[in-house]
Amino acid sequence: MTKPRIPETDHGIQGEVTVAHYDQMQRRLRDRGWIETRALLQSGITRGHALEIGPGPGYLGLEWLKLTQGTTLTGLDISPDMQALATRNAQTYGLAGRAQYQPGSCDNLPFADNTFDAVFSNGSLHEWATPCRAFDEIWRVLKPGGLYFISDLRRDMSRVIRAFLWISVQPASIRPWLLTSIDAAYTAQELSSLSEETLLNHAGISADAFGVSFSGVKRI
């Protein structure tokens, strides 16, 4: 039986030491090809101006920029520390001219209607205080026909996968954060129920051993 969901902080990851350790973990995942770049591209998000919600250190969006042509990225993170880190990482990638980051909340996106060609996020959904409101905000800022792709861990992953992630995550200081993130994550069924209450009610939802994804197109 799946344990009840335990909500996690909605303040993001902050503090110099914690942010540095999280960056180290994410770089390791990137270098091993374990971030969602391939799934993001397979969702059809390959062009235009994209919004990334909760980019953290920014590696998913920066890898996406590397693999696409003529694209630009705006990253929105509730943590100013993560925003600053992603800005530095964009400079390291040589992509500062195509990526900009700013603080803000997914519950009240600070953008006009019909602004973005795409919206994506990985690993932050479980922290969203009001996901249904955030889904409606995503719909609002997308252009008609714009694409979205939201992915995260799944709370009902097997004990074997959970143990594998525990062992794989480095540095070890991040492991307690991993467990709270899993405990706060949604199952595919829960995500489907949430989406039905929002303007993204035509989303396609899929799951693998590690996580769930939520994708589709803005329909008018």
C-alpha positions in Angstrom: 0.0 0.0 0.0 1.3 3.5 -0.9 2.0 5.7 2.1 0.1 8.9 2.4 1.8 11.9 0.9 3.8 14.1 3.2 4.1 17.7 1.8 7.6 19.1 1.6 8.7 22.7 2.0 7.5 25.2 -0.6 10.4 27.5 0.0 12.8 25.7 -2.3 16.4 24.8 -1.5 18.3 27.6 0.1 21.6 28.2 2.0 25.1 28.3 0.5 26.2 24.9 1.7 23.0 23.0 0.8 22.8 24.7 -2.6 26.4 23.7 -3.3 25.8 20.1 -2.4 22.6 20.0 -4.5 24.6 21.4 -7.4 27.2 18.7 -7.0 24.4 16.0 -7.0 22.8 17.5 -10.1 26.1 17.7 -12.0 26.7 14.1 -11.3 23.3 13.2 -12.7 23.9 15.3 -15.7 27.3 13.7 -16.4 25.7 10.2 -16.1 22.9 11.1 -18.5 20.3 10.7 -15.7 18.5 14.0 -16.2 15.3 14.3 -18.3 16.8 15.9 -21.4 15.9 13.1 -23.7 12.3 12.9 -22.4 11.9 16.6 -22.7 13.0 16.6 -26.4 10.8 13.6 -27.1 7.8 15.5 -25.7 8.2 17.8 -28.8 9.7 20.8 -26.9 12.4 21.7 -29.4 11.9 25.3 -30.4 11.0 28.8 -29.3 11.1 30.5 -25.9 10.6 28.2 -23.0 9.8 28.7 -19.3 11.5 26.3 -16.9 9.8 26.2 -13.4 12.1 25.3 -10.6 15.3 24.9 -12.6 17.5 24.6 -9.5 21.1 24.7 -10.8 19.7 24.9 -14.3 21.2 21.8 -15.9 18.1 20.5 -17.6 17.3 23.8 -19.3 21.0 24.4 -20.2 21.4 21.0 -21.8 18.1 21.6 -23.7 19.5 24.9 -25.1 22.7 23.1 -26.1 20.7 20.5 -28.1 18.3 22.9 -29.8 18.7 25.8 -32.3 17.4 29.4 -31.9 15.9 28.6 -28.5 15.8 30.8 -25.4 15.0 30.1 -21.8 13.5 31.9 -18.8 14.0 30.1 -15.5 11.8 30.8 -12.5 12.9 29.6 -9.1 11.4 30.3 -5.7 14.9 30.2 -4.2 17.1 33.2 -4.8 20.2 31.1 -4.1 19.2 28.7 -6.8 18.5 31.5 -9.2 22.0 32.9 -8.7 23.6 29.5 -9.1 21.7 28.8 -12.4 22.8 32.2 -13.7 26.5 31.3 -12.9 26.0 27.9 -14.6 24.6 29.5 -17.7 27.7 31.7 -17.9 29.9 28.6 -17.6 28.0 26.9 -20.4 28.5 30.0 -22.5 24.7 30.4 -22.8 24.1 33.6 -20.7 22.8 35.3 -23.8 20.0 32.6 -24.2 19.1 31.9 -20.6 17.9 34.2 -17.9 16.7 33.4 -14.4 14.5 35.2 -11.9 12.8 34.5 -8.6 9.1 33.8 -8.4 6.4 31.3 -7.6 4.6 28.9 -9.9 1.3 29.8 -8.1 1.5 33.3 -9.6 3.7 33.4 -12.7 5.0 36.9 -13.3 4.4 36.8 -17.1 1.7 38.0 -19.5 -0.8 35.6 -21.1 0.4 33.7 -24.1 4.1 34.4 -23.5 5.8 31.1 -24.0 6.1 28.5 -26.7 6.7 25.8 -24.0 6.8 25.3 -20.2 8.7 22.5 -18.5 9.8 21.4 -15.1 11.6 18.5 -13.5 11.8 17.5 -9.9 9.9 20.5 -8.4 6.3 19.5 -8.7 6.2 17.9 -5.2 7.1 21.3 -3.7 4.3 23.2 -5.3 1.9 24.4 -2.6 -1.1 24.6 -4.9 -0.4 22.5 -8.0 -3.9 23.0 -9.5 -3.4 26.8 -9.5 0.1 26.3 -10.9 -1.3 24.1 -13.8 -3.8 26.9 -14.6 -1.0 29.4 -14.6 1.0 27.3 -17.0 -2.0 27.2 -19.3 -2.3 30.9 -19.1 1.3 31.8 -20.0 1.5 29.3 -22.8 0.8 30.5 -26.3 -2.1 28.6 -28.1 -0.6 25.3 -29.3 2.3 25.6 -26.8 3.6 22.5 -25.2 4.2 21.5 -21.6 6.2 18.8 -19.9 6.3 18.3 -16.1 8.1 15.4 -14.5 9.0 14.3 -11.0 9.7 11.3 -8.8 6.9 9.0 -7.9 6.0 8.2 -4.3 4.9 4.6 -5.1 8.3 3.6 -6.5 9.4 0.1 -5.4 11.6 -0.4 -2.4 14.4 -1.6 -4.7 14.3 1.6 -6.7 14.2 3.7 -3.6 17.2 1.8 -2.2 19.0 2.3 -5.6 18.4 6.0 -5.5 19.6 6.2 -1.9 22.9 4.5 -2.7 23.4 6.5 -6.0 22.8 10.0 -4.6 26.0 11.8 -3.9 27.1 13.6 -1.8 25.5 11.6 1.1 24.4 14.8 2.8 21.6 15.2 0.2 20.1 11.8 0.9 17.6 13.0 3.6 16.3 15.5 1.0 15.8 12.6 -1.4 13.6 10.8 1.0 11.5 13.8 1.9 11.1 14.5 -1.9 9.9 10.9 -2.6 7.5 11.1 0.4 6.1 14.4 -1.0 5.8 13.2 -4.6 2.6 12.2 -6.4 1.5 8.9 -8.0 0.3 8.9 -11.6 -3.3 8.4 -10.4 -3.0 11.4 -8.1 -1.6 13.5 -10.8 -4.4 12.5 -13.2 -7.0 13.5 -10.6 -5.3 16.8 -10.0 -5.1 17.6 -13.7 -8.8 16.9 -14.3 -9.6 19.9 -12.0 -7.5 22.3 -14.2 -7.2 23.8 -17.7 -4.5 21.1 -18.4 -7.2 18.4 -18.2 -6.2 16.8 -21.5 -2.6 16.0 -20.4 -1.0 12.7 -21.1 0.4 11.0 -18.0 3.0 8.3 -18.0 5.1 6.6 -15.4 8.3 4.6 -15.2 10.2 2.9 -12.4 11.5 6.2 -11.0 8.9 8.9 -11.7 5.9 10.3 -13.5 5.5 12.8 -16.3 2.7 15.0 -17.4 2.7 16.5 -20.9 0.5 18.0 -23.6 -0.5 21.0 -25.7 -2.5 24.1 -24.8 -5.9 23.7 -26.4 -8.2 26.6 -26.9 
